[in-house]
Amino acid sequence: MDCCKYKKVMLKLSGEALSGENGFGIDFNVAQRIATEIKELVDMGIEVGAVVGGGNIWRGRDGDSMDRTTADYMGMLATCINALALQDSLEGIGVKTRVQTAIEMKEIAEPFIRRRAMRHLEKGRVVIFAAGTGNPYFSTDTTAALRAAEIEAEVILLAKKVDGVYDKDPKKYDDAVKYNKLNYIQVLERGLQVMDSTATSLCMDNNIPILVFALDEPGNIKRAIMGENIGTLVSK
């Protein structure tokens, strides 16, 4: 534990991360690889919370002709499907987990209760937070920031398909410049889309660093825990 920079973390995974090259649905080989990397952290004594998005199944903004609230609730249900898939992959390799949801569905998961979540983490269980905040108009980015504050996580590990934060889309522009470090105000003023503005502000108010890094690179989650210079760090 002494070699680790962080002892309690919130891992934020996009739904697309679970879809692999397909871009939709769940690639269980990818889920298995992510689970294996999370197991490394648990074996090191790190307390791990996780929030998974639902974009590989449903995005609220895709339902342009739908009522926004209905579309967002559908997105929350999509995060529950991903949470159960991640739970299954983790438990398949011997990692004890709990899924907690912001919308009650007691047959498949616990309701979110902060003290219970804290106790699970203390016992070495990975807690996967699903169904967002339980409210429409809030993203899973905001969920990650909120739950990180509630469980007193030391950092949000923001695993993406890009290796950090750039001044413009590196997939479209060859001259895109990567930032190694940023502060919250710079992210908000420049509209850098690290997380949405609500989530970024919540992290700023609670002094929770955000480390953005590439999930596709095997071993990056552990490197982030060890404090290696990867990705982009957003902090005070």
LUMBADO-873895 format. One record per residue: residue in three letters; x, y, z of N, C-alpha, C in turn. Coordinates in nm, 2 decimals. Atoms other than C-alpha are relative to their C-alpha. Layout:
BEGIN
> ALA:X:Y:Z:X:Y:Z:X:Y:Z
...
END
This chain:
BEGIN
> MET:0.08:-0.12:0.00:0.00:0.00:0.00:0.08:0.13:0.00
> ASP:-0.08:-0.12:-0.01:0.29:0.24:0.07:0.04:0.05:-0.13
> CYS:-0.05:-0.04:0.13:0.39:0.24:-0.29:-0.12:0.06:-0.09
> CYS:0.11:-0.05:0.08:0.04:0.35:-0.41:-0.03:0.15:0.04
> LYS:0.03:-0.14:-0.02:-0.05:0.71:-0.45:-0.14:0.02:0.06
> TYR:0.14:-0.01:-0.05:-0.42:0.65:-0.38:-0.04:-0.13:0.06
> LYS:0.05:0.11:-0.07:-0.59:0.42:-0.14:-0.15:-0.03:-0.02
> LYS:0.14:0.01:0.03:-0.95:0.48:-0.23:-0.04:0.08:-0.13
> VAL:0.02:-0.06:0.13:-1.06:0.55:-0.59:-0.14:-0.02:-0.05
> MET:0.13:0.02:0.07:-1.37:0.60:-0.80:0.04:-0.02:-0.15
> LEU:-0.03:0.03:0.14:-1.33:0.44:-1.14:-0.12:0.03:-0.09
> LYS:0.11:-0.03:0.09:-1.55:0.59:-1.41:0.03:-0.06:-0.14
> LEU:-0.01:0.06:0.13:-1.60:0.38:-1.72:-0.12:0.04:-0.09
> SER:0.11:-0.03:0.09:-1.80:0.48:-2.02:-0.06:-0.13:-0.05
> GLY:0.06:0.12:0.06:-2.05:0.24:-2.16:0.07:-0.05:-0.12
> GLU:-0.07:0.04:0.13:-1.86:0.25:-2.49:0.12:-0.08:0.03
> ALA:-0.12:0.08:-0.04:-1.56:0.11:-2.30:-0.03:-0.15:0.00
> LEU:0.04:0.14:-0.01:-1.75:-0.21:-2.25:-0.03:-0.06:-0.13
> SER:0.05:0.05:0.13:-1.85:-0.24:-2.61:0.12:-0.04:-0.09
> GLY:-0.12:0.03:0.08:-1.49:-0.28:-2.74:-0.01:0.07:-0.14
> GLU:-0.01:-0.05:0.14:-1.45:-0.24:-3.12:-0.14:0.01:-0.06
> ASN:0.13:0.01:0.06:-1.82:-0.30:-3.18:-0.07:0.14:0.01
> GLY:0.07:-0.13:-0.01:-1.94:0.04:-3.05:-0.13:-0.01:0.06
> PHE:0.13:0.02:-0.06:-2.25:-0.11:-2.91:0.00:-0.13:0.07
> GLY:0.01:0.13:-0.07:-2.36:-0.39:-2.68:0.12:-0.02:0.10
> ILE:-0.10:0.03:-0.09:-2.12:-0.56:-2.44:0.10:-0.10:-0.05
> ASP:-0.10:0.09:0.04:-1.79:-0.72:-2.54:0.06:-0.06:0.13
> PHE:-0.04:0.06:-0.13:-1.73:-0.97:-2.25:0.15:-0.03:0.01
> ASN:-0.15:0.01:-0.01:-1.36:-1.01:-2.34:0.05:0.13:0.05
> VAL:-0.04:-0.13:-0.06:-1.32:-0.64:-2.27:-0.04:0.01:0.15
> ALA:0.05:0.00:-0.14:-1.53:-0.67:-1.95:0.09:-0.08:0.08
> GLN:-0.09:0.09:-0.08:-1.30:-0.95:-1.84:0.13:0.06:0.02
> ARG:-0.13:-0.07:-0.01:-0.99:-0.75:-1.91:0.00:0.11:0.11
> ILE:0.02:-0.10:-0.10:-1.12:-0.46:-1.71:-0.01:-0.06:0.14
> ALA:0.01:0.07:-0.13:-1.22:-0.69:-1.43:0.13:-0.05:0.06
> THR:-0.13:0.05:-0.04:-0.87:-0.84:-1.42:0.08:0.12:0.06
> GLU:-0.08:-0.12:-0.05:-0.72:-0.49:-1.38:-0.05:0.05:0.13
> ILE:0.06:-0.04:-0.12:-0.96:-0.40:-1.11:0.04:-0.10:0.12
> LYS:-0.04:0.10:-0.10:-0.87:-0.73:-0.93:0.14:0.03:0.05
> GLU:-0.13:-0.04:-0.04:-0.51:-0.61:-0.92:0.00:0.10:0.11
> LEU:0.01:-0.11:-0.10:-0.61:-0.30:-0.73:-0.05:-0.06:0.13
> VAL:0.05:0.06:-0.12:-0.82:-0.50:-0.48:0.10:-0.08:0.07
> ASP:-0.10:0.08:-0.06:-0.54:-0.74:-0.42:0.11:0.08:0.06
> MET:-0.09:-0.09:-0.06:-0.32:-0.44:-0.34:-0.05:0.07:0.12
> GLY:0.07:-0.07:-0.11:-0.57:-0.33:-0.08:-0.06:0.13:-0.03
> ILE:0.06:-0.13:0.04:-0.71:-0.04:-0.27:-0.16:-0.02:0.01
> GLU:0.15:0.00:0.00:-1.08:0.04:-0.21:-0.05:0.06:-0.13
> VAL:0.04:-0.03:0.13:-1.25:0.06:-0.54:-0.16:0.02:-0.01
> GLY:0.14:-0.02:0.04:-1.59:0.22:-0.63:0.00:0.02:-0.15
> ALA:0.00:-0.01:0.15:-1.70:0.22:-1.00:-0.14:0.05:-0.04
> VAL:0.12:-0.05:0.07:-1.96:0.40:-1.21:0.02:-0.03:-0.15
> VAL:0.00:0.03:0.14:-2.04:0.27:-1.55:-0.11:0.07:-0.08
> GLY:0.10:-0.07:0.08:-2.22:0.47:-1.82:-0.09:-0.10:-0.08
> GLY:0.09:0.09:0.07:-2.48:0.33:-2.05:-0.01:0.02:-0.15
> GLY:0.01:-0.05:0.14:-2.40:0.48:-2.39:0.02:-0.11:-0.11
> ASN:0.00:0.11:0.09:-2.33:0.14:-2.55:-0.13:-0.07:-0.02
> ILE:0.13:0.06:0.01:-2.69:0.05:-2.50:-0.10:0.11:-0.04
> TRP:0.09:-0.11:0.03:-2.88:0.38:-2.49:0.05:0.13:0.05
> ARG:-0.03:-0.14:-0.04:-2.81:0.75:-2.48:-0.13:0.08:0.01
> GLY:0.12:-0.08:-0.01:-3.08:0.98:-2.36:-0.02:0.10:-0.11
> ARG:0.01:-0.10:0.11:-3.00:1.24:-2.62:-0.03:-0.06:-0.14
> ASP:0.04:0.06:0.12:-3.06:0.98:-2.89:-0.15:0.00:-0.03
> GLY:0.15:0.00:0.01:-3.43:0.99:-2.82:-0.05:0.14:-0.02
> ASP:0.04:-0.14:0.03:-3.48:1.33:-2.98:-0.15:0.02:0.00
> SER:0.15:-0.01:0.01:-3.85:1.26:-3.04:-0.07:-0.04:0.13
> MET:0.06:0.04:-0.13:-3.90:1.14:-2.68:0.00:0.11:0.10
> ASP:-0.01:-0.08:-0.12:-3.97:1.31:-2.36:0.14:-0.02:0.06
> ARG:-0.13:0.00:-0.06:-3.63:1.40:-2.21:0.01:-0.09:0.12
> THR:0.00:0.08:-0.13:-3.72:1.25:-1.87:-0.01:-0.15:-0.03
> THR:0.02:0.14:0.03:-3.83:0.92:-2.02:0.13:-0.05:-0.06
> ALA:-0.13:0.04:0.06:-3.51:0.90:-2.23:0.11:-0.01:0.10
> ASP:-0.11:0.01:-0.11:-3.29:0.97:-1.93:-0.02:-0.12:0.09
> TYR:0.02:0.12:-0.09:-3.46:0.70:-1.72:0.04:-0.13:-0.08
> MET:-0.04:0.12:0.08:-3.40:0.45:-2.01:0.15:-0.01:0.01
> GLY:-0.15:0.01:-0.02:-3.03:0.55:-1.99:0.04:-0.05:0.13
> MET:-0.03:0.05:-0.13:-3.03:0.48:-1.62:-0.01:-0.15:0.00
> LEU:0.02:0.15:0.00:-3.16:0.13:-1.68:0.11:-0.06:-0.08
> ALA:-0.11:0.05:0.07:-2.89:0.08:-1.94:0.13:-0.01:0.09
> THR:-0.12:0.00:-0.08:-2.62:0.16:-1.68:-0.01:-0.12:0.10
> CYS:0.01:0.12:-0.09:-2.77:-0.12:-1.46:0.03:-0.13:-0.07
> ILE:-0.04:0.11:0.08:-2.73:-0.37:-1.74:0.16:-0.01:0.00
> ASN:-0.15:0.00:0.00:-2.36:-0.27:-1.77:0.06:-0.03:0.14
> ALA:-0.05:0.03:-0.14:-2.31:-0.28:-1.39:-0.01:-0.15:0.03
> LEU:0.01:0.15:-0.03:-2.44:-0.64:-1.37:0.10:-0.08:-0.09
> ALA:-0.10:0.07:0.08:-2.21:-0.74:-1.66:0.13:0.01:0.06
> LEU:-0.13:-0.02:-0.07:-1.91:-0.59:-1.48:0.00:-0.08:0.13
> GLN:0.00:0.08:-0.12:-2.02:-0.75:-1.16:0.02:-0.15:-0.03
> ASP:-0.02:0.14:0.04:-2.04:-1.09:-1.33:0.14:-0.03:-0.03
> SER:-0.14:0.02:0.04:-1.69:-1.05:-1.48:0.09:0.00:0.12
> LEU:-0.08:-0.01:-0.12:-1.55:-0.95:-1.14:-0.01:-0.13:0.09
> GLU:0.02:0.11:-0.09:-1.71:-1.23:-0.94:0.05:-0.13:-0.07
> GLY:-0.05:0.12:0.07:-1.60:-1.48:-1.21:0.14:-0.02:0.03
> ILE:-0.14:0.02:-0.04:-1.24:-1.42:-1.10:0.02:0.02:0.15
> GLY:-0.02:0.00:-0.15:-1.31:-1.41:-0.73:0.00:0.13:0.07
> VAL:0.01:-0.14:-0.06:-1.37:-1.04:-0.66:-0.14:0.01:0.05
> LYS:0.13:-0.02:-0.06:-1.65:-0.98:-0.42:-0.05:0.14:-0.03
> THR:0.05:-0.13:0.05:-1.88:-0.70:-0.54:-0.14:0.02:0.06
> ARG:0.14:-0.03:-0.02:-2.20:-0.52:-0.47:-0.04:0.11:-0.10
> VAL:0.06:-0.10:0.08:-2.42:-0.33:-0.71:-0.10:0.08:0.08
> GLN:0.10:-0.09:-0.07:-2.60:-0.03:-0.56:-0.06:0.09:-0.11
> THR:0.07:-0.08:0.10:-2.86:0.15:-0.76:-0.08:0.12:0.06
> ALA:0.07:-0.12:-0.05:-3.02:0.50:-0.72:-0.15:-0.02:-0.02
> ILE:0.14:0.04:0.02:-3.35:0.35:-0.84:-0.02:-0.14:0.06
> GLU:0.01:0.13:-0.07:-3.48:0.07:-0.62:-0.04:-0.11:-0.10
> MET:0.03:0.12:0.08:-3.47:-0.27:-0.79:0.06:-0.11:0.09
> LYS:-0.05:0.08:-0.11:-3.42:-0.49:-0.48:0.03:-0.15:-0.04
> GLU:-0.02:0.14:0.04:-3.44:-0.82:-0.67:0.14:-0.02:-0.06
> ILE:-0.13:0.02:0.07:-3.11:-0.75:-0.85:0.12:0.08:0.06
> ALA:-0.10:-0.08:-0.05:-2.92:-0.49:-0.65:-0.05:0.07:0.13
> GLU:0.03:-0.07:-0.12:-2.90:-0.30:-0.32:-0.04:0.15:-0.04
> PRO:0.02:-0.15:0.02:-3.04:0.06:-0.30:0.13:0.07:0.05
> PHE:-0.12:-0.08:-0.05:-2.77:0.32:-0.26:-0.02:0.05:0.14
> ILE:0.00:-0.05:-0.14:-2.70:0.37:0.11:0.15:0.03:0.03
> ARG:-0.14:-0.05:-0.01:-2.38:0.57:0.17:0.08:-0.09:0.11
> ARG:-0.07:0.07:-0.10:-2.29:0.40:0.50:0.03:-0.15:-0.03
> ARG:-0.02:0.14:0.04:-2.34:0.05:0.36:0.11:-0.01:-0.11
> ALA:-0.10:0.00:0.10:-2.13:0.14:0.06:0.14:0.01:0.06
> MET:-0.13:-0.02:-0.06:-1.85:0.26:0.28:0.05:-0.13:0.07
> ARG:-0.04:0.12:-0.07:-1.86:-0.06:0.48:0.04:-0.11:-0.10
> HIS:-0.04:0.10:0.10:-1.85:-0.28:0.17:0.15:0.03:-0.05
> LEU:-0.13:-0.03:0.04:-1.54:-0.09:0.06:0.11:-0.03:0.10
> GLU:-0.10:0.04:-0.11:-1.37:-0.14:0.40:0.02:-0.15:0.00
> LYS:-0.02:0.15:0.00:-1.43:-0.51:0.36:0.06:-0.05:-0.13
> GLY:-0.06:0.04:0.12:-1.26:-0.51:0.02:-0.09:-0.04:-0.11
> ARG:0.09:0.03:0.10:-1.56:-0.54:-0.19:0.00:0.12:-0.10
> VAL:0.02:-0.11:0.10:-1.59:-0.34:-0.52:-0.15:0.04:-0.01
> VAL:0.13:-0.05:0.01:-1.90:-0.13:-0.52:-0.03:0.07:-0.13
> ILE:0.04:-0.05:0.13:-2.06:-0.06:-0.86:-0.13:0.08:0.02
> PHE:0.11:-0.09:-0.01:-2.29:0.24:-0.86:-0.08:0.01:-0.13
> ALA:0.08:0.00:0.13:-2.57:0.22:-1.12:-0.12:0.09:0.01
> ALA:0.12:-0.08:0.01:-2.88:0.41:-1.23:0.02:0.15:0.02
> GLY:-0.03:-0.15:-0.01:-2.70:0.75:-1.22:-0.03:0.05:0.14
> THR:0.04:-0.06:-0.12:-2.82:0.98:-0.95:-0.14:-0.03:0.04
> GLY:0.15:0.03:-0.02:-3.18:0.85:-0.99:-0.08:0.12:-0.05
> ASN:0.07:-0.12:0.05:-3.27:1.19:-1.15:0.03:0.02:-0.15
> PRO:-0.03:-0.04:0.14:-3.31:1.29:-1.52:0.08:0.13:0.00
> TYR:-0.08:-0.12:0.03:-3.09:1.57:-1.66:0.14:0.00:0.07
> PHE:-0.14:0.01:-0.06:-2.78:1.44:-1.47:0.07:-0.12:-0.07
> SER:-0.08:0.11:0.07:-2.51:1.24:-1.64:0.07:-0.09:0.09
> THR:-0.08:0.09:-0.08:-2.30:0.95:-1.52:0.13:0.06:0.05
> ASP:-0.12:-0.08:-0.05:-2.01:1.20:-1.50:-0.04:0.06:0.14
> THR:0.04:-0.06:-0.12:-2.21:1.38:-1.23:-0.02:-0.11:0.11
> THR:0.01:0.11:-0.09:-2.29:1.04:-1.07:0.14:-0.03:0.06
> ALA:-0.13:0.04:-0.04:-1.92:0.96:-1.05:0.06:0.11:0.10
> ALA:-0.04:-0.11:-0.09:-1.84:1.30:-0.89:-0.07:0.00:0.13
> LEU:0.08:0.00:-0.13:-2.12:1.28:-0.64:0.03:-0.12:0.08
> ARG:-0.03:0.12:-0.08:-2.05:0.92:-0.53:0.15:0.01:0.05
> ALA:-0.13:-0.02:-0.04:-1.68:1.00:-0.52:0.01:0.08:0.13
> ALA:0.00:-0.09:-0.12:-1.75:1.28:-0.27:-0.06:-0.07:0.11
> GLU:0.07:0.07:-0.11:-1.99:1.06:-0.07:0.09:-0.11:0.06
> ILE:-0.08:0.11:-0.06:-1.75:0.77:-0.03:0.14:0.05:0.04
> GLU:-0.13:-0.06:-0.03:-1.45:1.01:0.02:0.11:-0.06:-0.08
> ALA:-0.10:0.04:0.09:-1.26:0.89:-0.28:0.11:0.10:-0.01
> GLU:-0.12:-0.09:0.01:-0.91:1.04:-0.32:0.02:0.05:-0.15
> VAL:-0.01:-0.04:0.14:-0.94:1.06:-0.70:-0.11:-0.07:-0.09
> ILE:0.08:0.06:0.10:-1.16:0.99:-1.00:0.08:-0.05:-0.11
> LEU:-0.07:0.06:0.11:-1.00:0.76:-1.25:-0.09:0.00:-0.12
> LEU:0.09:-0.01:0.12:-1.17:0.86:-1.58:0.06:-0.07:-0.12
> ALA:-0.05:0.09:0.10:-1.10:0.58:-1.82:-0.07:0.03:-0.13
> LYS:0.06:-0.04:0.13:-1.16:0.69:-2.18:0.07:-0.08:-0.12
> LYS:-0.06:0.06:0.12:-1.08:0.58:-2.54:0.12:0.09:-0.05
> VAL:-0.12:-0.08:0.03:-0.82:0.87:-2.56:0.09:0.01:0.12
> ASP:-0.10:0.01:-0.11:-0.50:0.90:-2.36:0.01:0.13:0.08
> GLY:-0.01:-0.12:-0.08:-0.58:1.23:-2.20:-0.09:0.11:-0.05
> VAL:0.08:-0.12:0.04:-0.73:1.58:-2.25:0.08:0.08:-0.11
> TYR:-0.07:-0.08:0.11:-0.65:1.77:-2.58:-0.08:0.13:-0.02
> ASP:0.06:-0.13:0.03:-0.72:2.12:-2.69:-0.11:-0.01:-0.11
> LYS:0.10:0.03:0.09:-0.93:1.97:-2.97:0.00:-0.15:-0.03
> ASP:0.02:0.14:0.02:-1.04:1.63:-3.10:0.12:-0.06:-0.07
> PRO:-0.12:0.06:0.06:-0.72:1.43:-3.17:-0.03:-0.09:-0.12
> LYS:0.04:0.09:0.11:-0.91:1.20:-3.40:-0.03:0.08:-0.13
> LYS:0.03:-0.08:0.12:-1.00:1.49:-3.63:0.11:0.09:-0.04
> TYR:-0.10:-0.10:0.02:-0.70:1.72:-3.59:0.14:-0.06:0.03
> ASP:-0.13:0.05:-0.02:-0.34:1.61:-3.63:0.09:0.09:0.09
> ASP:-0.08:-0.09:-0.08:-0.21:1.92:-3.45:-0.06:0.02:0.14
> ALA:0.06:-0.01:-0.13:-0.42:1.86:-3.14:0.11:-0.01:0.11
> VAL:-0.11:0.00:-0.11:-0.21:1.93:-2.82:-0.06:-0.06:0.12
> LYS:0.05:0.07:-0.12:-0.24:1.71:-2.52:0.05:0.08:0.13
> TYR:-0.04:-0.07:-0.13:-0.24:1.87:-2.17:0.04:-0.11:0.10
> ASN:-0.04:0.09:-0.11:-0.05:1.70:-1.89:-0.07:0.03:0.13
> LYS:0.07:-0.04:-0.12:-0.21:1.90:-1.61:-0.09:0.12:-0.03
> LEU:0.09:-0.11:0.02:-0.50:2.14:-1.59:-0.06:0.02:0.14
> ASN:0.08:-0.02:-0.12:-0.70:2.30:-1.31:-0.15:0.01:-0.04
> TYR:0.15:0.00:0.03:-1.08:2.30:-1.29:-0.05:0.12:-0.08
> ILE:0.05:-0.12:0.07:-1.13:2.66:-1.40:0.04:-0.01:-0.14
> GLN:-0.05:0.01:0.14:-0.92:2.60:-1.71:-0.09:-0.10:-0.08
> VAL:0.09:0.09:0.07:-1.14:2.30:-1.80:-0.14:0.06:-0.03
> LEU:0.13:-0.07:0.02:-1.46:2.50:-1.75:0.01:0.11:-0.10
> GLU:0.00:-0.11:0.08:-1.35:2.81:-1.92:0.03:-0.03:-0.15
> ARG:-0.04:0.04:0.14:-1.20:2.63:-2.23:-0.10:-0.10:-0.06
> GLY:0.10:0.09:0.05:-1.50:2.39:-2.25:0.07:-0.13:-0.05
> LEU:-0.08:0.11:0.05:-1.26:2.09:-2.27:-0.07:-0.13:0.01
> GLN:0.08:0.12:0.00:-1.53:1.83:-2.21:0.07:-0.12:0.07
> VAL:-0.06:0.11:-0.08:-1.33:1.63:-1.95:-0.12:-0.08:0.06
> MET:0.12:0.05:-0.05:-1.65:1.58:-1.76:-0.10:0.11:-0.03
> ASP:0.09:-0.11:0.02:-1.97:1.78:-1.79:0.02:0.11:0.10
> SER:-0.03:-0.11:-0.09:-1.97:2.12:-1.62:-0.05:-0.02:0.14
> THR:0.05:0.03:-0.13:-2.18:2.00:-1.33:0.09:-0.09:0.08
> ALA:-0.10:0.10:-0.07:-1.94:1.71:-1.25:0.13:0.07:0.03
> THR:-0.13:-0.07:-0.02:-1.63:1.93:-1.29:-0.02:0.10:0.12
> SER:0.03:-0.09:-0.11:-1.78:2.19:-1.06:-0.01:-0.07:0.14
> LEU:0.01:0.08:-0.12:-1.86:1.93:-0.80:0.13:-0.05:0.05
> CYS:-0.13:0.05:-0.04:-1.51:1.79:-0.81:0.08:0.12:0.05
> MET:-0.07:-0.12:-0.04:-1.37:2.15:-0.78:-0.04:0.03:0.14
> ASP:0.05:-0.04:-0.13:-1.59:2.22:-0.48:0.04:-0.09:0.11
> ASN:-0.04:0.10:-0.10:-1.48:1.90:-0.30:0.14:-0.04:-0.02
> ASN:-0.14:0.02:0.02:-1.12:1.91:-0.42:0.03:-0.15:-0.03
> ILE:-0.02:0.14:0.05:-1.14:1.57:-0.60:0.08:0.00:-0.13
> PRO:-0.07:0.00:0.12:-0.87:1.53:-0.86:-0.06:-0.10:-0.10
> ILE:0.05:0.08:0.11:-0.96:1.38:-1.20:0.11:-0.04:-0.09
> LEU:-0.11:0.05:0.09:-0.71:1.16:-1.39:-0.06:-0.06:-0.12
> VAL:0.05:0.05:0.13:-0.80:1.11:-1.75:0.10:-0.08:-0.07
> PHE:-0.10:0.09:0.06:-0.63:0.82:-1.92:-0.06:-0.10:-0.10
> ALA:0.06:0.09:0.10:-0.67:0.56:-2.20:-0.02:-0.14:0.07
> LEU:0.03:0.13:-0.06:-0.84:0.24:-2.09:0.05:-0.11:-0.10
> ASP:-0.04:0.10:0.10:-0.73:0.06:-2.41:0.14:-0.05:0.02
> GLU:-0.14:0.04:-0.02:-0.37:0.04:-2.29:0.00:-0.09:0.13
> PRO:0.00:0.09:-0.12:-0.34:-0.27:-2.06:0.09:0.05:0.11
> GLY:-0.08:-0.04:-0.12:-0.22:-0.19:-1.71:-0.01:0.14:0.04
> ASN:0.01:-0.14:-0.03:-0.31:0.17:-1.72:-0.07:0.04:0.14
> ILE:0.07:-0.03:-0.13:-0.54:0.15:-1.42:0.10:-0.01:0.12
> LYS:-0.10:0.01:-0.11:-0.26:0.02:-1.20:0.10:0.11:-0.01
> ARG:-0.10:-0.11:0.01:-0.02:0.28:-1.34:-0.05:0.13:0.06
> ALA:0.07:-0.12:-0.06:-0.27:0.55:-1.24:0.01:-0.01:0.15
> ILE:-0.01:0.02:-0.14:-0.28:0.41:-0.89:0.14:0.02:0.06
> MET:-0.14:-0.01:-0.04:0.10:0.40:-0.87:0.05:0.14:-0.01
> GLY:-0.05:-0.14:0.02:0.12:0.77:-0.96:0.09:0.02:-0.12
> GLU:-0.08:-0.02:0.12:0.29:0.72:-1.29:-0.06:0.12:-0.09
> ASN:0.03:-0.11:0.08:0.28:1.01:-1.53:-0.07:-0.04:-0.13
> ILE:0.08:0.04:0.11:0.00:0.90:-1.76:-0.12:0.09:-0.01
> GLY:0.12:-0.08:0.02:-0.29:1.09:-1.91:0.01:0.14:0.04
> THR:0.01:-0.14:-0.04:-0.40:1.43:-1.79:-0.06:0.01:0.14
> LEU:0.05:-0.02:-0.13:-0.45:1.53:-1.43:-0.07:0.14:0.02
> VAL:0.08:-0.13:-0.03:-0.72:1.79:-1.34:-0.01:0.01:0.15
> SER:0.00:-0.01:-0.15:-0.68:1.92:-0.99:0.00:0.15:0.03
> LYS:0.02:-0.13:-0.05:-0.69:2.23:-0.78:0.10:0.10:-0.05
END
